[in-house]
Amino acid sequence: MVVLKTILLLILVYYAVKLLLKWLAPRLLNYAVKKTEERFGQQFGNYQDFGHTAANEGDTTIHKKPTQKSNPSKKVGEYIDFEEID
């Protein structure tokens, strides 16, 4: 009889912990993400507007990289043909 009570108690504790973790884990994860985001924002908050000019809401700006012409006659290296030896 004692063995049966012990087994039932272990099963009950297992399901209680499983249910508690299912409820508690997302909240703990959400808390950790918020704290990390706050720390990151404090540490790098000064750099977010670096190099950007003020633009009105709704304006579209396109920044293109300058085009570079490739030099097809540029010699990269030698081609070596390898043969298999039996």
N, C-alpha and C positions, 0 to 999 in steps of 0.2 A: 504494500500500500504506500509506503514511504517513497519507493522508487517511482510509482505512478505520479505522486504529487510533485516530486522533483522534476520529472519530465514535463508535466503540465506547466510548472512554474517557469522552466527554461523556455518553453515555447511561448508562454505569455510575455516574458521579458524580451524575447527576440522580436516578437511582433510589435511590442510597445516601443522598443528602440527603433525599429524600422519605420514605424509611423511617425515618431518624433523627428527622426532625421529627414524624412520626406517633407515634413513641415518646416523644420528649422534650417536645413541646408540652403535653400534658395535665399532665405533672409540673411544668413551669414555671408553667403557669396555676394549678395547685393551690397551689404555693408562694406565688405572688403573692396569691392570695385569702386564704391563712392569714395572711400578713404584714399585709395590709390589715385583716383582722379583728382581729388583735392590736392594731394601732395605734388602730383605732376603739374597741376595748374599753378601752384605756388612757386614751384621751382623754375618753370619755363614760361610763366605768364608774361614776363617782360618782353619776350621775343616774338610774340604772335603777330604784331603789327610791323615788324622790322622789314623795311624795303617796300612797303605797299603804300600807294598814294590813296587819298580819300576819294571815293567814287560815290555818286548818287545811287540810291536804290533803284534797280531796274536797268541801269546802264550796262551795256555789254562791252567788255574789252577783250581783245585777242592779242596775246603776246606770241610772236613767232620767233623761232630761232633763226639766225642768219643761215642761209644756204651755203654749204661748202661744196665746191666742185671737186669731184674725185679725179685723181690723176691716173688714167688707165695705163699709161706708159711707165709707171713707177715699178721698178723691178724689186720684187719682194725677196726672192731667193732662188736657189737652184732646185731643179726637179731631178730627183734620183729615182731610177727605175730599179726595183729590187727583183731578183729572180730566186725561185725556190731551188734548193739543192737537195737532191734525193739521197 
